[in-house]
C-alpha cells in the first residue's frame, strides 16, 4: 500500500509474537516522546483475544501503539530503533485518524475536518483507549464482555485484539469490513450490547479518560497468524481475528 501524503499526524499499531521474556522487555522499554525523533506518544501493551468473558491473554504477543509527526518519523523508527527490530517479525499498519470521540490527553489527535470515510472506501480501523477507574473495573469488564461477544461473532469484523497495560490502560484495536458494518455493530438496534455499554459509561464513567478513534488504514506490512488482514480483506471474505 502507498503511504499517505500531506498528513501532519499518523498513528501506527504494531503486533508481534516475540516470546514471554521479550514481552516483559518491551513493556519496560516503551519509546518516549523527546527521546525518539518524531514520536508524539507511545504505549506498549499486552494483547488478548476479544471474546465473551475476560480477554484471553496471548502471553507471547506484544503490541505498540504510537503516534508520529509524519511517515518519515515512522520510517526512521522502523529502520533504526531496537524495539522496531525486536517486533519486525510481526505486523504493523499505519492509520490516518478521520474521527475521534472523547479525548486522550497523552496523544492529542489531529483529524482533517474535510476527511470522511465512505462505505466504499474499504476497511476501517478502530482504536479505543481508556484509563480505567479501578473502582469501576468490574462493571467495565461485565459491559465489555457483552459487547465483545457480539463483536467476535460479527462476520464483518476482519481482525481484532484487546490491549492492556495493567493496572489502568485498556484498549482495543479492530478492523472492520466497511464503515457501515462497523456502524451497525456500534449503533444499530439489532446488536444493542455496544450501545448499552456506551450508555452505562456515560451514566457512570468506567474511565478517567477515554477516546474512540476511527481511522483509515494504509501502509500495512508483515503478517500475523499467516495473513495480512488489510490487503486480504480487499480480495476475500472476512478472516479470523488477529489475537487469540
Helices and strands as residue ranges (DSSP letters): E 10-17, H 20-28, E 39-49, E 56-68, H 71-80, H 82-86, E 91-102, G 119-121, E 124-132, G 134-136, H 137-153, E 157-165, E 169-176, H 179-187, H 193-203, E 207-222, H 229-235
